[in-house]
């Protein structure tokens, strides 16, 4: 205690995907949690630099340091599709991995010593979780760590060497969370004691942002897709289903909000099917603009599939966003969605790889708007307490404080 004030504990957040600037359309869930944790901790986020981003800034109460891992024009490992998709599309980027990981380890070690970090929250088992574990072996104070796996790190990094590395990290974490029950079972499969794994999702602002608005008129024909344009999101199957949908419902059309490495291929597919006037690619959309898109759409479709790499959706928070706005949904039947829909809303699932079935489900939903809107409202009510950021933040505060407290004993 100095001058009657108690120093707040210092939290170091390690992540790869992170907003490059305010309003960045890249997934922002790590920052959304970090800024809410800043009410309880002094939060410092150590994340990779990207072209056009500041090296240091303070955003929403979070001090952000973006470390350099290559000449700026080559710092393209993370954005526009994620690490796994970028490596698949551009194998030369494997050359960036050593610098990417070692630079973050070096900076994390320096910050832990210089800033008196009390606890680390590492997002993704690899490489951030491994970095958090290695920090404990380097000279200086031993900093406890909470490690959170989000999906791609667990599902897409396949093979015995990767399983050994993931198991090594998971077993040495002070605390370990995954964002869905399906992911806990996957960790158990590779030899991690499931009793040591806590299921704790990321959150959605269901109180102020993703809410219904009666003033916005809901379309009877607009289908909506929101997400990265990568294989596991399954957009190609939705596009392939549209000719059958249009045979039954000629006024239907699809809005695609998102960007990613498959955009060129998907656009070519649209043109080959003669759907140029029925599929509208609107590109990256800021979070502030998404609620009205969900409020306007007749049906939100998330045709999730398991990618050829093994990668699949870790949770599917985009469904929670849509449901929060009262938008009817139809989603690909991947294991993680049990966390969102459970048995009670299994009627909202479909195997999108069967494009004939997918088309019939879309036509059926558009033909009975009253019923699907009623189901959407029921889903919204069931999600509010589990996924709103306030309850999610409180859970992570407890986990981080417990990890720090255990380390002090």
N, C-alpha and C positions, 0 to 999 in steps of 0.2 A: 504493500500500500504506500503510495506516494502522494503527500498532500491530501489525504483523505480519499483518493480515487483508487479503485481497483483496476489493474490492467486487464482489459479484455483478452481472452485467449486468441491466439493468432492461428488462422487456418490457411494452409496452402492447398489450393485446388490445382490438380494436374489434369489436363485434358488435351485432346487433339481437336475435335470439332468444337468450334467456339465462334461467336460472332466476330467478324473482322472490324466492324464499326456499328454504330447505332443504326437500327433499321435493316441490318444485313439479313437477307432471306435464308442464309444458312441456318440449319437447326440450332436453336438457342436454348435448349432445355438445361444445359449445364450452367449457363449464365443466369437463367431464370431462378435456379436453385441457389446459386452463389449469391445473387443480390438479396435474396430473402434471408439467407444465413447471415448477412452483414448486420442484421439487427442483434445478433448474439455473438459474433466473432469479428475480429479484424480479418477481412478476407483478401487474400492475394491469389490471383489466378495466373499460373504459368502455362502458356499455350503457344503453339507454333505461330511464327510470323507468316504473313501472306502478302503478296503484292498489293500495294495501296493502303495497307494497314499501318497504324502507328505502332512504334516499338513499345511505348509506354503510354498509358492513359488511365483515367479513373472514370468508370461508367457505372451509373446506378449504385454508387457506394462500394464498388469492387475495384481494387487496384489491379490493373492488368499489365503483365509483362509478356510480350511476345518475343520469344527467343529466335534468333537467326540460326538456320541449319543448312543454308546453301546461299549462293548468290540469289538476289531477290527474284530474278526472272525464272529461276528454277524451283522456287518455293511453292510448288503446286501439287504436293502429295496428298493434301487433306481435302481441299475444297472442290466443289463442282462434282459431287458424287460420292465422296468418302474415300478412305484409303484403299479398301478392298477393291472397289470398282475402278479406281484410278490405276492400281497395279495391274489389274486384269486388262485394262484398255491400253496402258502404256508400260510395258515391262521394264523400260529403261529406268522407271522411277524406283525400282528396287535399289538402285544405286544411292538413293536419297535416305534409305532407312537407317544405316549406321549413324550418319550425322544427325538425323531426326531424333533418334533415341539418346545418343550420347550427349548431344547439346542440352537436351532437357534434363538429363541426369546431372550434368555439370552445374547448370543454373539452379536446379532444385537444391543441390548440396550447398552451394554458396548462399542461397537465400535462407535455408534452414539454419545455418550458422550465423549469418549476419543479422537476421530479423527475429531470431528467437522463436521459430515456428513451434507451436504446441502440438498440432495434429495435422495430418495430411488427408485429403480426400482425393483419391485417384480414380478417375473415370476411365473404365476399360481395363481389363486384366493385363492386356499387352498393348503398347509397352508401358503405359503409365503405372499399372499395378506393379510390374517388375521394377520400375524405377523407385517406387515407394519402398519396396522391400530392400533394394540395394542401398538406399539411403541409410538404413539401419545398420549397415555393415561398414560404412565409411566413417572416418574420424569425425568426432563431434557428438552432440547429444543424440540419443536414440529416440526418434520421433514416431509415435504410434500412427497407424494408417487405417482408414476405412477405404475399402476398394469396392467399387460398383461396376458390375458388368451390364452392358446395354444390349448385347445380342451379337453383333458382327464379330466381336472379339472371341466370342464363345463358339458360334456356329460356323463361321467361315474359315477360321484358322484350324485346318484339319491335319490329321496324321499323328503318329505316336510322338515325335519330338515336340509338337505343339501341345499335345495333351500333357506330356511330362512338365512342360514349362507352365502351363495353366494350373496344373495341380500344385506345383512348387509355389506359385504365387498365392493361390487360394488358401493353402494350408498355413501360410505365414502371416496373413493379414490379421491385424488387431480385430477387425470386424469386416464382414463380407456381405454385400447385398447384390441381389439380381432384381430385375424389374418385372419378372413374371415367374409363376410357379413352374412353367415348362422349362425355364432356364435352370432352376434349381435341380430338376430331374436330370438335365444334361450334365451339370457339374457332378451329380452323384454317379452318373454313368462313367465318368472318367476318374473316379476314385476319391472325390471330395465328400466328406461326411455331410450329408444334407442337413443335419441338425445344427451345423455351424453356419448355415447360409440363411439369411433373412430375406424374404421377399418384400421389397419396398419399391414402388414405382416412382417415376418422376410425376410431375403434376401438370395441371391445366388450370388456368384462371377461370373457374366456373362461377365466380361471384360478380365480376365486373366486365370481363371481355367476352367470353364465349357463353352467351346467354341468348334466350329467345328475344325477338323484338317484333311485336305484332304490327308495327308500322311498316315492316318490310314484307312485300307481297311474295309469296312462294310460288315459283313457276310450276307448271304442270308437265313440263317437257325437258327441263335442263338436267342433264346428268353431270356430276362433278367429280373430278379426280384431283387430289392434292398430294404431292409428294415428290421425292427425288425420282428422276427418270433413270432407274436402275432395274436390273432384272428381277429382284425379289419383290418389287412393287407390283409386277404383273400387268402393267398397262397394255402390253401387246395383246393380251387375251381380251381385254375390254374392247380394244379397237377391232379385233377380229369378230367380236360378237355383234358389232353395230349393224352390219347389213341385215341380219335377221331381225334385230330390234326395229330397224326402220321399215322393214316390210310390214310389220304390224302397227308401227307407230311412226308415220312419216314425219311428224313434226318434232320428234325428239332430236336433241343435239348434245354434244359433249364438250365441256370446258375442262381443259387440262392446265392446272396451275402447278408449275414446278420446272426444274431444269436438271440436267445431268448428262452423263456420257452417252445415253441411248437416244437422245433427242433426234439426231439426224436420221437414224434408222427408223424411228417411230414415225417421223414425218413422211418418210418415203413409203412406209406401210399404209399410211392414211391416203396418200395419193394413188397408190396402186389399187386400193379398194374403191376409189372414186368417192372418197368421203371429205374432200377438201372443204366443202361448204358446211359440213356437219361436225367437224372437230376443230375446236379453237384452242390453239396453244397460246396462253397468255404470259408464259414465262414465270420468273420468280415473283412472288407476291409477298409483301411485308405482312407481318403478323397482324398489324392494325387493320388490314384490308380483308383478312380472312373471314371474320365473323359474318359480314354481310353476304359473302359468297355462300357460306353454309346456310344462312337464313333464306337465301333466294332459291337454292337448288331444290329440285323435286326429289332427287335421290343422290346421296353421296356413295360412291363405289370405291372400295379399297381392295382390288383383286390380288391380295398377297399370295405369293407362292414361295416354295423353296427353290433358291437359285441353284444353278449347276455347281457352284462352289460349295454348296451346303449352307450358305448364308440365308437367313430368314428373319422375319420381323421379330424383334425382341419383346415388344409390347403393343404398339399400335396406338399411340396417344392421339393420332389424327382422328381416330374414331371418337375419342372422348371429346375432342374439340367440336366435331360435327354434331354429336349427340347433345352437347351442352347448348348448342344453338337450336335444338329441336329438329334437326335435319334427319330424315329417314336414312338408314344406312344399309349397305350390302357389302360383305367383306369376304375375302378369301379365307378358307378354313385352315389356318395354321395354328399350332398348339398354343402359342402365346395369347391368342384372343380369348382363351378361357378366362384369363384374368379380367378382361373387360366385359365380356358377354355372359360367361358362365352357361349353365344349362338353361337358364330362364329365357335367354335370347338366342338360342341356337338357330332359330328360324331366320336369322339375319346372315347366316353363313352359307357359302357355296364354294364348290371347287371350280375356280375360274378357268382351269385348263380344259374343261368341257364347255366350249364356247356356246354350244347349243343350249345346254342347261342354263348357262349364265344369261343368255339372251331371253330365254323364257321367264327367268326370275325377274329380270329388269322390266319386261313387258307387263308381267303380273303386278309388280309393285306400282308402276305408273298407272295401271288401270284401276287401282283401289287406293287413292291418295288418303282418304279418311282413315283407313285401317293402319297404313304404315306411319302416318303422323301420330296416331294414338300410341303405337308401339314405340316410336321415337321418344315420346314424352315419358313413357314408363321407363325407358332406358336412362334418360336424363336424370330422373329422380333417383335411380339406383346408383348412379356414378358420383353424385355430388359429394357425399361425405368421404368417399374413398380416394378421389383423385384431385380434389381441390388443393391448391398450393399451400394453403394454411396448414392443413393436416399433414401433408407430405413434408413441409418444412419442419414441423414440430417433431416428426419421426426422425428426421436426419439430425436435428439438434441433439436429440436424446442419444442417438448412436455415436455421434462425434464426441459428446461430452463423456459418455461411458468409456469410449476408447482412450481418451485423454486421462480420465480418472483412474482406469486400470493401470496405465503406464506409470502413474505417480505413486502407486502403492508399493 
